């Protein structure tokens, strides 16, 4: 579902009684609303509550190279052009036509505490969540070039009043009520109004937790084929390990 930022800030302003149902936020008020909405998006991302943009990336592994940088575009980033928030799945392909081998995530300290084995086929990986570029470590250095695929969730970037977001419909309510809470504070609205909106916001958040299993990515995207798996899904939990 497309969520239009202009609509979100107007509905939040109406909920916070800053404007009536026939008006729109304009000028300074609209600028404040967009700024507060971006702060809300950041806090939701940090709290791991927001539906990150799910993506799949392929990267050729290099023989005997046991680690790779992951993150935003830098001269040294190996794998993706943005910083993921969660690594949901890592798969290794020995060649373009081979079946995927799932690589299991372990704690970084556990992986580094053991002597690195290799060369061979990686069995486990660990993440060092440094900023701005994290690092992915394999337990085994690949004996030959292959391909790894990462299924990951990327943080939604800062929005403007003319932006749109592709999000499930229930997240509209989270953004509207969450922004209305912030606008009540910035516009010094009555405490009773803030409390009533806060209840709505918490209810919307609770519904997100309940429906979190809806985060899905088609196996068509995972495997890159166009055959019988088109209507099947690989479901992952956005609260699973792998976030950074």
NUDOSE-687465 format. One record per residue: z, y, x of N, C-alpha, C, O in turn. Coordinates in steps of 0.001 Angstrom, whole numbers, plus 500000, padded with zeros to 6 digits. Layout:
<atoms>
{{Z, Y, X}, {Z, Y, X}, {Z, Y, X}, {Z, Y, X}};
...
</atoms>
This chain:
<atoms>
{{500000, 498820, 500843}, {500000, 500000, 500000}, {500000, 501232, 500879}, {500740, 501292, 501861}};
{{499184, 502211, 500544}, {499153, 503456, 501293}, {500219, 504411, 500776}, {500259, 504731, 499588}};
{{501072, 504854, 501669}, {502080, 505849, 501325}, {501658, 507182, 501928}, {501523, 507299, 503146}};
{{501453, 508171, 501095}, {501006, 509482, 501557}, {502232, 510343, 501841}, {503083, 510530, 500971}};
{{502317, 510858, 503047}, {503507, 511597, 503462}, {503747, 512816, 502584}, {504893, 513124, 502255}};
{{502701, 513500, 502209}, {502860, 514684, 501352}, {503548, 514305, 500031}, {504406, 515038, 499540}};
{{503164, 513153, 499463}, {503791, 512701, 498225}, {505250, 512332, 498445}, {506103, 512615, 497603}};
{{505533, 511704, 499573}, {506905, 511282, 499856}, {507831, 512487, 499966}, {508917, 512486, 499388}};
{{507411, 513519, 500705}, {508309, 514661, 500873}, {508462, 515441, 499565}, {509522, 516012, 499310}};
{{507425, 515471, 498743}, {507547, 516157, 497457}, {508513, 515419, 496534}, {509347, 516044, 495880}};
{{508402, 514089, 496481}, {509302, 513314, 495633}, {510738, 513387, 496141}, {511683, 513412, 495353}};
{{510895, 513422, 497467}, {512242, 513561, 498028}, {512827, 514933, 497690}, {514008, 515046, 497360}};
{{511996, 515971, 497774}, {512458, 517312, 497415}, {512848, 517417, 495952}, {513809, 518101, 495599}};
{{512092, 516732, 495107}, {512420, 516726, 493681}, {513711, 515959, 493421}, {514535, 516393, 492615}};
{{513897, 514827, 494092}, {515109, 514039, 493923}, {516340, 514809, 494395}, {517424, 514675, 493829}};
{{516159, 515612, 495433}, {517272, 516406, 495972}, {517470, 517726, 495226}, {518304, 518540, 495623}};
{{516707, 517944, 494146}, {516802, 519165, 493324}, {516480, 520438, 494099}, {516950, 521522, 493751}};
{{515677, 520299, 495149}, {515243, 521480, 495896}, {514067, 522135, 495191}, {513923, 523358, 495215}};
{{513231, 521325, 494566}, {512111, 521806, 493768}, {512122, 521058, 492437}, {512730, 519992, 492338}};
{{511460, 521598, 491416}, {511393, 520875, 490150}, {510205, 519916, 490158}, {509466, 519832, 491139}};
{{510033, 519201, 489061}, {509048, 518121, 489010}, {507602, 518598, 489060}, {506695, 517786, 489248}};
{{507372, 519872, 488898}, {506006, 520401, 488907}, {505678, 521122, 490209}, {504558, 521603, 490379}};
{{506627, 521203, 491121}, {506436, 521970, 492353}, {506210, 521052, 493554}, {506406, 519839, 493483}};
{{505789, 521673, 494658}, {505617, 520975, 495917}, {506355, 521728, 497002}, {506498, 522949, 496943}};
{{506825, 520982, 498001}, {507429, 521627, 499165}, {506338, 522313, 499970}, {505285, 521729, 500228}};
{{506588, 523535, 500358}, {505595, 524308, 501105}, {506262, 525047, 502254}, {507485, 525176, 502307}};
{{505441, 525526, 503164}, {505911, 526379, 504251}, {507015, 525739, 505066}, {506906, 524588, 505488}};
{{508094, 526508, 505287}, {509212, 526040, 506107}, {509849, 524798, 505526}, {510233, 523892, 506265}};
{{509968, 524744, 504195}, {510591, 523585, 503560}, {509810, 522302, 503834}, {510409, 521254, 504073}};
{{508484, 522377, 503802}, {507685, 521180, 504078}, {507794, 520783, 505545}, {507826, 519596, 505867}};
{{507851, 521772, 506437}, {508007, 521476, 507864}, {509346, 520796, 508131}, {509426, 519838, 508900}};
{{510388, 521300, 507490}, {511716, 520684, 507640}, {511689, 519248, 507139}, {512250, 518351, 507767}};
{{511028, 519037, 505998}, {510978, 517701, 505407}, {510257, 516720, 506322}, {510713, 515588, 506485}};
{{509147, 517128, 506919}, {508405, 516236, 507811}, {509249, 515923, 509052}, {509282, 514779, 509505}};
{{509924, 516928, 509596}, {510793, 516703, 510754}, {511894, 515713, 510416}, {512178, 514800, 511192}};
{{512511, 515894, 509259}, {513592, 514995, 508848}, {513070, 513591, 508561}, {513766, 512608, 508813}};
{{511857, 513491, 508038}, {511272, 512185, 507774}, {511027, 511432, 509073}, {511256, 510224, 509144}};
{{510565, 512132, 510094}, {510361, 511484, 511385}, {511688, 511030, 511988}, {511757, 509980, 512626}};
{{512738, 511821, 511786}, {514068, 511398, 512245}, {514523, 510150, 511489}, {515140, 509255, 512067}};
{{514214, 510102, 510199}, {514554, 508924, 509398}, {513797, 507696, 509895}, {514379, 506621, 510045}};
{{512499, 507857, 510149}, {511706, 506729, 510654}, {512273, 506215, 511970}, {512353, 505006, 512189}};
{{512664, 507132, 512841}, {513242, 506738, 514125}, {514523, 505953, 513924}, {514718, 504911, 514550}};
{{515400, 506443, 513055}, {516671, 505754, 512835}, {516458, 504386, 512195}, {517152, 503430, 512537}};
{{515513, 504285, 511279}, {515221, 502990, 510663}, {514653, 502015, 511686}, {514973, 500827, 511656}};
{{513821, 502506, 512582}, {513281, 501658, 513638}, {514386, 501148, 514542}, {514429, 499966, 514880}};
{{515290, 502058, 514938}, {516398, 501679, 515818}, {517289, 500650, 515146}, {517774, 499723, 515794}};
{{517506, 500812, 513839}, {518359, 499893, 513101}, {517623, 498611, 512709}, {518213, 497719, 512099}};
{{516351, 498515, 513053}, {515540, 497325, 512789}, {515394, 497058, 511295}, {515427, 495909, 510855}};
{{515233, 498129, 510521}, {515114, 497996, 509075}, {513716, 498305, 508561}, {513399, 498002, 507410}};
{{512882, 498901, 509392}, {511605, 499372, 508883}, {510503, 498366, 509165}, {510560, 497658, 510170}};
{{509493, 498288, 508290}, {508415, 497330, 508537}, {507477, 497835, 509622}, {506617, 498679, 509371}};
{{507647, 497321, 510805}, {506802, 497721, 511905}, {505366, 497262, 511653}, {505116, 496330, 510888}};
{{504454, 497925, 512302}, {503057, 497546, 512194}, {502832, 496266, 512996}, {502943, 496267, 514222}};
{{502516, 495180, 512302}, {502360, 493884, 512964}, {500988, 493788, 513631}, {499964, 494107, 513026}};
{{500986, 493347, 514882}, {499741, 493251, 515629}, {499736, 492000, 516495}, {500781, 491427, 516800}};
{{498541, 491596, 516879}, {498362, 490467, 517788}, {497522, 490949, 518959}, {496494, 491600, 518768}};
{{497960, 490631, 520166}, {497208, 491051, 521336}, {496975, 489847, 522238}, {497858, 489007, 522410}};
{{495789, 489772, 522806}, {495453, 488718, 523767}, {495368, 489326, 525158}, {494891, 490447, 525334}};
{{495833, 488578, 526133}, {495762, 489076, 527502}, {495518, 487908, 528451}, {496182, 486878, 528329}};
{{494586, 488037, 529392}, {494343, 486962, 530359}, {495471, 486884, 531385}, {495763, 487868, 532065}};
{{496091, 485743, 531494}, {497121, 485574, 532520}, {496450, 485289, 533851}, {495328, 484786, 533907}};
{{497141, 485614, 534893}, {496612, 485468, 536243}, {497329, 484304, 536922}, {498552, 484194, 536840}};
{{496592, 483463, 537571}, {497192, 482334, 538283}, {498254, 482833, 539252}, {498033, 483773, 540015}};
{{499410, 482183, 539203}, {500536, 482456, 540105}, {501243, 483782, 539832}, {502108, 484183, 540611}};
{{500896, 484468, 538751}, {501610, 485710, 538418}, {502658, 485401, 537339}, {502298, 485045, 536216}};
{{503952, 485533, 537670}, {504992, 485101, 536738}, {505513, 486180, 535797}, {506291, 485867, 534896}};
{{505112, 487443, 535970}, {505650, 488492, 535109}, {504589, 489545, 534814}, {503649, 489747, 535582}};
{{504777, 490220, 533654}, {503808, 491214, 533183}, {504555, 492357, 532501}, {505563, 492133, 531831}};
{{504063, 493565, 532672}, {504671, 494690, 531982}, {504089, 494798, 530578}, {502908, 494529, 530359}};
{{504927, 495192, 529641}, {504545, 495341, 528242}, {504999, 496711, 527782}, {506161, 497072, 527965}};
{{504101, 497479, 527188}, {504561, 498758, 526660}, {503459, 499769, 526485}, {502277, 499439, 526390}};
{{503892, 501019, 526445}, {502961, 502108, 526224}, {502030, 502241, 527415}, {502284, 501708, 528495}};
{{500953, 502961, 527190}, {499927, 503090, 528225}, {500493, 503743, 529482}, {500947, 504886, 529444}};
{{500465, 503029, 530570}, {500825, 503558, 531888}, {499891, 502892, 532887}, {499229, 501910, 532550}};
{{499827, 503399, 534087}, {498964, 502743, 535078}, {499361, 501306, 535366}, {498546, 500535, 535874}};
{{500616, 500921, 535049}, {501075, 499586, 535403}, {501238, 498653, 534201}, {501535, 497473, 534388}};
{{501053, 499143, 532982}, {501218, 498271, 531819}, {500090, 497253, 531765}, {498913, 497607, 531831}};
{{500468, 495980, 531642}, {499478, 494908, 531681}, {498936, 494546, 530302}, {497748, 494255, 530166}};
{{499786, 494560, 529283}, {499443, 493812, 528088}, {499076, 494672, 526881}, {497995, 494480, 526325}};
{{499899, 495586, 526460}, {499582, 496352, 525265}, {499589, 497842, 525566}, {500161, 498281, 526563}};
{{498953, 498609, 524702}, {498835, 500050, 524928}, {499899, 500830, 524174}, {499818, 502055, 524076}};
{{500892, 500135, 523640}, {501995, 500787, 522948}, {503229, 499933, 523142}, {503138, 498757, 523492}};
{{504370, 500528, 522915}, {505603, 499797, 523119}, {505943, 498987, 521870}, {506165, 499576, 520813}};
{{505991, 497662, 521956}, {506391, 496874, 520787}, {507873, 497064, 520497}, {508638, 497472, 521371}};
{{508266, 496768, 519279}, {509672, 496772, 518922}, {510219, 495360, 518857}, {511392, 495130, 519152}};
{{509381, 494420, 518474}, {509794, 493028, 518402}, {508656, 492149, 518901}, {507494, 492354, 518550}};
{{509004, 491177, 519715}, {508061, 490127, 520076}, {508395, 488944, 519170}, {509427, 488297, 519347}};
{{507532, 488663, 518210}, {507801, 487607, 517246}, {507348, 486238, 517744}, {507935, 485219, 517380}};
{{506304, 486210, 518574}, {505773, 484930, 519030}, {504953, 485139, 520291}, {504235, 486132, 520408}};
{{505053, 484220, 521229}, {504225, 484216, 522437}, {503564, 482846, 522534}, {504241, 481820, 522470}};
{{502241, 482830, 522689}, {501482, 481593, 522799}, {500660, 481600, 524079}, {500170, 482640, 524520}};
{{500521, 480429, 524657}, {499737, 480282, 525877}, {498542, 479374, 525590}, {498686, 478308, 524992}};
{{497366, 479812, 526024}, {496133, 479038, 525900}, {495611, 478790, 527312}, {495363, 479737, 528058}};
{{495447, 477532, 527677}, {494949, 477244, 529032}, {493498, 477679, 529202}, {493052, 477952, 530316}};
{{492759, 477742, 528088}, {491407, 478288, 528112}, {491061, 478751, 526695}, {491856, 478585, 525770}};
{{489895, 479319, 526536}, {489530, 479952, 525265}, {489436, 478970, 524106}, {489596, 479369, 522952}};
{{489180, 477696, 524387}, {488995, 476716, 523315}, {490204, 475807, 523123}, {490179, 474928, 522262}};
{{491248, 475998, 523900}, {492406, 475104, 523824}, {493314, 475480, 522650}, {493244, 476590, 522120}};
{{494156, 474543, 522263}, {495156, 474811, 521239}, {496310, 475598, 521839}, {496587, 475473, 523032}};
{{496991, 476412, 521028}, {498074, 477229, 521576}, {499312, 476412, 521893}, {499618, 475436, 521207}};
{{500018, 476815, 522930}, {501308, 476244, 523284}, {502349, 477344, 523079}, {502305, 478378, 523746}};
{{503279, 477122, 522161}, {504311, 478128, 521922}, {505273, 478180, 523096}, {505754, 477149, 523566}};
{{505545, 479378, 523561}, {506488, 479577, 524653}, {507802, 480055, 524044}, {507820, 481024, 523284}};
{{508880, 479393, 524368}, {510178, 479665, 523759}, {510881, 480794, 524497}, {510861, 480854, 525726}};
{{511507, 481696, 523730}, {512234, 482790, 524355}, {513637, 482354, 524747}, {514312, 481652, 523995}};
{{514071, 482775, 525929}, {515433, 482545, 526395}, {516002, 483869, 526876}, {515270, 484846, 527038}};
{{517286, 483900, 527100}, {517923, 485114, 527621}, {517429, 485383, 529034}, {517198, 484458, 529813}};
{{517272, 486658, 529350}, {516765, 487029, 530673}, {517662, 486491, 531780}, {517170, 485970, 532781}};
{{518973, 486612, 531606}, {519896, 486147, 532646}, {519755, 484647, 532875}, {519834, 484177, 534010}};
{{519545, 483896, 531796}, {519392, 482442, 531940}, {518123, 482090, 532699}, {518124, 481194, 533544}};
{{517030, 482806, 532391}, {515768, 482502, 533066}, {515851, 482848, 534550}, {515427, 482069, 535403}};
{{516404, 484028, 534849}, {516439, 484472, 536239}, {517484, 483732, 537065}, {517431, 483742, 538294}};
{{518440, 483087, 536383}, {519497, 482379, 537106}, {519000, 481067, 537709}, {519641, 480502, 538595}};
{{517863, 480592, 537226}, {517327, 479326, 537711}, {516145, 479568, 538651}, {515435, 480568, 538535}};
{{515953, 478653, 539564}, {514829, 478749, 540485}, {513532, 478688, 539700}, {513340, 477800, 538869}};
{{512658, 479621, 539964}, {511381, 479659, 539252}, {510521, 478463, 539666}, {510335, 478183, 540851}};
{{510010, 477777, 538662}, {509195, 476593, 538912}, {507720, 476987, 538873}, {507358, 477934, 538176}};
{{506904, 476311, 539574}, {505491, 476581, 539456}, {504719, 476061, 540645}, {505292, 475639, 541650}};
{{503426, 476101, 540513}, {502662, 476540, 539336}, {502575, 475452, 538268}, {502871, 474285, 538523}};
{{502160, 475861, 537061}, {502063, 474920, 535965}, {501774, 475651, 534668}, {501046, 476643, 534658}};
{{502351, 475159, 533562}, {502199, 475801, 532260}, {503538, 476416, 531864}, {504537, 475698, 531820}};
{{503599, 477703, 531575}, {504865, 478334, 531190}, {505470, 477654, 529961}, {504758, 477313, 529017}};
{{506780, 477462, 529985}, {507492, 476837, 528862}, {508411, 477833, 528152}, {508577, 477773, 526934}};
{{509005, 478745, 528916}, {509907, 479740, 528341}, {509561, 481113, 528887}, {508939, 481243, 529942}};
{{509975, 482138, 528148}, {509799, 483510, 528601}, {511072, 484288, 528290}, {511892, 483875, 527471}};
{{511211, 485414, 528959}, {512331, 486319, 528707}, {511830, 487744, 528845}, {510834, 488008, 529518}};
{{512537, 488659, 528194}, {512151, 490061, 528222}, {513229, 490907, 528882}, {514421, 490735, 528629}};
{{512789, 491809, 529719}, {513676, 492833, 530268}, {513342, 494128, 529525}, {512306, 494734, 529798}};
{{514202, 494570, 528584}, {513843, 495677, 527690}, {514001, 497049, 528314}, {514708, 497905, 527783}};
{{513335, 497256, 529449}, {513382, 498572, 530089}, {512482, 499543, 529333}, {511675, 499141, 528495}};
{{512633, 500801, 529640}, {511820, 501827, 528980}, {511167, 502693, 530053}, {511815, 503000, 531054}};
{{509897, 503102, 529878}, {509054, 502923, 528700}, {508292, 501599, 528659}, {507744, 501248, 527615}};
{{508243, 500865, 529756}, {507500, 499606, 529767}, {508471, 498458, 530021}, {509116, 498407, 531068}};
{{508574, 497541, 529068}, {509400, 496355, 529248}, {508663, 495363, 530149}, {507500, 495570, 530498}};
{{509350, 494294, 530515}, {508714, 493303, 531373}, {508938, 491912, 530801}, {510044, 491569, 530382}};
{{507879, 491119, 530789}, {507912, 489735, 530321}, {507886, 488814, 531531}, {507032, 488947, 532408}};
{{508834, 487876, 531569}, {508934, 486921, 532667}, {508652, 485512, 532146}, {509112, 485141, 531066}};
{{507900, 484735, 532913}, {507714, 483320, 532626}, {508592, 482492, 533561}, {508907, 482913, 534674}};
{{508982, 481305, 533088}, {509742, 480405, 533951}, {508836, 479726, 534966}, {509271, 479363, 536059}};
{{507579, 479560, 534596}, {506621, 478873, 535457}, {505408, 479769, 535672}, {504854, 480312, 534715}};
{{505007, 479919, 536894}, {503795, 480676, 537179}, {502585, 479860, 536758}, {502473, 478697, 537144}};
{{501679, 480431, 535982}, {500497, 479663, 535556}, {499729, 479143, 536766}, {499497, 479867, 537734}};
{{499346, 477885, 536689}, {498613, 477295, 537808}, {497164, 477757, 537849}, {496496, 477669, 538880}};
{{496684, 478258, 536694}, {495315, 478756, 536626}, {495261, 479865, 535581}, {496185, 480034, 534785}};
{{494177, 480607, 535597}, {494022, 481653, 534605}, {493971, 481088, 533197}, {493391, 480025, 532977}};
{{494553, 481767, 532267}, {494537, 481360, 530868}, {494662, 482597, 529995}, {494336, 483706, 530419}};
{{495134, 482399, 528783}, {495285, 483503, 527842}, {496657, 483411, 527192}, {497099, 482325, 526816}};
{{497323, 484534, 527061}, {498518, 484570, 526238}, {498246, 485482, 525043}, {497556, 486494, 525163}};
{{498798, 485106, 523893}, {498730, 485944, 522709}, {500143, 486308, 522289}, {501013, 485445, 522170}};
{{500359, 487594, 522066}, {501641, 488072, 521602}, {501511, 488541, 520162}, {500632, 489342, 519845}};
{{502376, 488049, 519292}, {502489, 488593, 517942}, {503676, 489541, 517994}, {504799, 489127, 518282}};
{{503429, 490784, 517722}, {504510, 491760, 517881}, {504447, 492825, 516807}, {503423, 493016, 516151}};
{{505549, 493507, 516645}, {505645, 494629, 515717}, {505755, 495912, 516516}, {506606, 496025, 517397}};
{{504915, 496866, 516221}, {504907, 498135, 516936}, {505565, 499214, 516090}, {505417, 499244, 514868}};
{{506287, 500092, 516755}, {506927, 501204, 516069}, {505867, 502101, 515436}, {504841, 502385, 516054}};
{{506112, 502542, 514220}, {505204, 503487, 513557}, {505366, 504851, 514227}, {506491, 505339, 514335}};
{{504297, 505473, 514674}, {504404, 506752, 515375}, {504813, 507881, 514447}, {504861, 507717, 513228}};
{{505106, 509022, 515039}, {505491, 510198, 514255}, {504380, 510568, 513270}, {503195, 510472, 513588}};
{{504782, 510989, 512077}, {503829, 511320, 511026}, {503716, 512833, 510860}, {504580, 513588, 511307}};
{{502645, 513255, 510215}, {502467, 514645, 509802}, {502342, 514665, 508281}, {502297, 513611, 507646}};
{{502289, 515830, 507712}, {502232, 515950, 506260}, {500960, 515327, 505696}, {500922, 514962, 504520}};
{{499924, 515201, 506512}, {498654, 514631, 506054}, {498493, 513162, 506420}, {497430, 512583, 506197}};
{{499547, 512545, 506986}, {499469, 511145, 507390}, {499595, 510222, 506186}, {500084, 510609, 505124}};
{{499138, 508988, 506387}, {499396, 507916, 505432}, {499985, 506735, 506196}, {499708, 506550, 507381}};
{{500794, 505945, 505510}, {501378, 504747, 506096}, {500967, 503545, 505255}, {500997, 503603, 504026}};
{{500588, 502468, 505909}, {500299, 501226, 505201}, {501577, 500400, 505197}, {501870, 499697, 506164}};
{{502341, 500483, 504105}, {503634, 499818, 504020}, {503783, 499147, 502660}, {503116, 499543, 501704}};
{{504651, 498132, 502556}, {504925, 497531, 501251}, {505488, 498582, 500297}, {506144, 499522, 500746}};
{{505249, 498449, 498997}, {505664, 499491, 498051}, {507160, 499758, 498041}, {507578, 500888, 497785}};
{{507995, 498723, 498319}, {509434, 498940, 498268}, {509925, 499900, 499345}, {511011, 500467, 499223}};
{{509137, 500085, 500394}, {509555, 501006, 501447}, {509351, 502463, 501054}, {509961, 503356, 501642}};
{{508504, 502707, 500071}, {508390, 504063, 499549}, {509745, 504565, 499076}, {510125, 505707, 499333}};
{{510467, 503692, 498380}, {511770, 504077, 497847}, {512763, 504362, 498966}, {513571, 505285, 498864}};
{{512701, 503571, 500031}, {513585, 503809, 501171}, {513318, 505178, 501780}, {514249, 505929, 502072}};
{{512038, 505500, 501969}, {511693, 506777, 502587}, {512041, 507955, 501680}, {512548, 508971, 502156}};
{{511776, 507831, 500387}, {512045, 508940, 499463}, {513539, 509200, 499351}, {513984, 510342, 499474}};
{{514313, 508150, 499120}, {515758, 508346, 498969}, {516418, 508726, 500292}, {517334, 509548, 500325}};
{{515941, 508114, 501388}, {516502, 508463, 502700}, {516222, 509901, 503073}, {517088, 510596, 503607}};
{{515000, 510350, 502790}, {514664, 511749, 503088}, {515420, 512688, 502159}, {515862, 513753, 502590}};
{{515577, 512316, 500898}, {516330, 513157, 499956}, {517764, 513366, 500443}, {518315, 514459, 500307}};
{{518361, 512328, 501005}, {519713, 512459, 501572}, {519744, 513511, 502661}, {520633, 514362, 502697}};
{{518763, 513442, 503549}, {518716, 514404, 504645}, {518482, 515822, 504135}, {519072, 516773, 504648}};
{{517620, 515966, 503124}, {517334, 517296, 502587}, {518544, 517878, 501862}, {518739, 519093, 501857}};
{{519348, 517025, 501256}, {520587, 517514, 500634}, {521492, 518167, 501671}, {522147, 519173, 501400}};
{{521517, 517579, 502859}, {522357, 518123, 503927}, {521768, 519413, 504474}, {522477, 520409, 504620}};
{{520462, 519401, 504780}, {519846, 520591, 505376}, {519823, 521773, 504417}, {519786, 522921, 504860}};
{{519845, 521510, 503090}, {519802, 522585, 502101}, {521158, 522807, 501427}, {521254, 523521, 500429}};
{{522216, 522180, 501992}, {523594, 522390, 501506}, {523710, 522177, 499999}, {524280, 523000, 499282}};
{{523168, 521074, 499542}, {523251, 520730, 498130}, {524641, 520169, 497809}, {525352, 519754, 498723}};
{{525045, 520147, 496532}, {526384, 519674, 496155}, {526667, 518253, 496635}, {525773, 517407, 496681}};
{{527928, 518009, 496989}, {528321, 516704, 497501}, {528099, 515603, 496475}, {527771, 514473, 496836}};
{{528276, 515929, 495193}, {528086, 514928, 494147}, {526640, 514422, 494121}, {526399, 513234, 493909}};
{{525680, 515329, 494337}, {524277, 514937, 494364}, {523996, 514047, 495563}, {523297, 513040, 495446}};
{{524540, 514417, 496713}, {524358, 513615, 497915}, {524909, 512209, 497720}, {524289, 511231, 498137}};
{{526070, 512110, 497089}, {526678, 510802, 496872}, {525826, 509931, 495955}, {525682, 508734, 496200}};
{{525263, 510516, 494907}, {524440, 509738, 493986}, {523151, 509263, 494659}, {522704, 508140, 494427}};
{{522556, 510121, 495495}, {521339, 509727, 496213}, {521659, 508679, 497272}, {520855, 507787, 497541}};
{{522837, 508798, 497868}, {523245, 507833, 498877}, {523334, 506428, 498286}, {522997, 505450, 498954}};
{{523782, 506329, 497046}, {523847, 505032, 496372}, {522445, 504458, 496197}, {522216, 503272, 496437}};
{{521512, 505308, 495778}, {520131, 504856, 495605}, {519531, 504383, 496928}, {518819, 503380, 496972}};
{{519824, 505110, 497998}, {519302, 504757, 499317}, {519843, 503403, 499772}, {519093, 502564, 500272}};
{{521148, 503196, 499594}, {521748, 501933, 500022}, {521206, 500769, 499203}, {521018, 499674, 499733}};
{{520956, 500991, 497925}, {520363, 499943, 497097}, {518953, 499602, 497572}, {518566, 498434, 497600}};
{{518189, 500626, 497943}, {516833, 500396, 498450}, {516862, 499621, 499756}, {516035, 498735, 499971}};
{{517809, 499947, 500634}, {517954, 499232, 501901}, {518312, 497770, 501652}, {517781, 496873, 502307}};
{{519213, 497537, 500703}, {519602, 496158, 500389}, {518406, 495341, 499928}, {518279, 494165, 500269}};
{{517529, 495968, 499151}, {516345, 495240, 498693}, {515415, 494911, 499851}, {514727, 493890, 499827}};
{{515392, 495767, 500860}, {514574, 495492, 502039}, {515096, 494260, 502767}, {514310, 493411, 503187}};
{{516415, 494153, 502922}, {516992, 492989, 503581}, {516629, 491709, 502842}, {516264, 490708, 503459}};
{{516730, 491748, 501514}, {516435, 490574, 500700}, {514974, 490177, 500834}, {514655, 488990, 500899}};
{{514084, 491164, 500876}, {512654, 490884, 500917}, {512066, 490858, 502293}, {510845, 490916, 502443}};
{{512911, 490769, 503323}, {512410, 490873, 504689}, {511453, 489755, 505070}, {510609, 489939, 505947}};
{{511571, 488592, 504423}, {510698, 487467, 504757}, {509260, 487715, 504360}, {508394, 486885, 504635}};
{{508983, 488857, 503708}, {507611, 489161, 503320}, {506753, 489577, 504501}, {505528, 489634, 504389}};
{{507387, 489870, 505642}, {506597, 490214, 506828}, {505787, 488997, 507232}, {506350, 488004, 507692}};
{{504482, 489059, 507069}, {503643, 487912, 507341}, {502386, 488320, 508107}, {501894, 489441, 507980}};
{{501892, 487397, 508887}, {500611, 487626, 509543}, {499760, 486380, 509352}, {500238, 485261, 509536}};
{{498529, 486569, 508992}, {497652, 485439, 508696}, {497352, 484648, 509953}, {497166, 485222, 511025}};
{{497303, 483306, 509821}, {496934, 482475, 510969}, {495488, 482711, 511382}, {495098, 482365, 512497}};
{{494702, 483287, 510505}, {493343, 483670, 510870}, {493376, 484655, 512028}, {492549, 484585, 512937}};
{{494342, 485580, 511992}, {494479, 486562, 513065}, {495067, 485914, 514323}, {494710, 486275, 515444}};
{{495963, 484964, 514120}, {496614, 484357, 515271}, {495644, 483536, 516110}, {495661, 483604, 517339}};
{{494810, 482767, 515446}, {493966, 481832, 516167}, {492539, 482314, 516368}, {491787, 481728, 517146}};
{{492161, 483389, 515662}, {490856, 483961, 515878}, {489717, 483148, 515318}, {488570, 483337, 515723}};
{{490005, 482233, 514380}, {488909, 481467, 513806}, {488629, 481980, 512390}, {489289, 482909, 511923}};
{{487671, 481388, 511722}, {487299, 481869, 510386}, {487185, 480706, 509408}, {486415, 480751, 508448}};
{{487972, 479663, 509675}, {487821, 478440, 508893}, {488859, 478266, 507807}, {489159, 479192, 507054}};
{{489403, 477059, 507739}, {490193, 476634, 506592}, {491548, 477293, 506498}, {492182, 477220, 505445}};
{{492029, 477942, 507566}, {493375, 478490, 507519}, {493410, 479911, 506983}, {494441, 480578, 507075}};
{{492326, 480376, 506437}, {492240, 481786, 506047}, {493320, 482193, 505063}, {493772, 483337, 505094}};
{{493746, 481291, 504194}, {494715, 481648, 503183}, {496127, 481193, 503517}, {497022, 481318, 502681}};
{{496347, 480671, 504710}, {497691, 480273, 505096}, {498341, 481372, 505922}, {497668, 482256, 506451}};
{{499669, 481297, 506020}, {500377, 482373, 506695}, {501433, 481825, 507645}, {502059, 480794, 507399}};
{{501600, 482545, 508719}, {502717, 482307, 509626}, {503720, 483412, 509367}, {503426, 484586, 509589}};
{{504901, 483046, 508900}, {505900, 484040, 508518}, {506939, 484170, 509625}, {507409, 483168, 510165}};
{{507290, 485388, 509954}, {508334, 485586, 510938}, {509339, 486598, 510423}, {509041, 487409, 509546}};
{{510534, 486533, 510985}, {511623, 487389, 510568}, {511696, 488593, 511488}, {511794, 488437, 512705}};
{{511649, 489780, 510927}, {511659, 490994, 511746}, {512994, 491211, 512436}, {513096, 492057, 513324}};
{{514023, 490461, 512042}, {515329, 490612, 512663}, {515572, 489554, 513730}, {516664, 489466, 514292}};
{{514539, 488743, 514008}, {514689, 487683, 514986}, {514803, 488257, 516383}, {514534, 489437, 516607}};
{{515205, 487410, 517322}, {515291, 487833, 518715}, {513903, 488220, 519209}, {512890, 487738, 518701}};
{{513875, 489076, 520183}, {512600, 489512, 520736}, {512410, 491000, 520603}, {511395, 491536, 521047}};
{{513372, 491685, 519995}, {513223, 493122, 519833}, {513619, 493905, 521065}, {514545, 493527, 521783}};
{{512922, 494986, 521304}, {513321, 495894, 522381}, {512699, 497255, 522145}, {512907, 498175, 522937}};
</atoms>
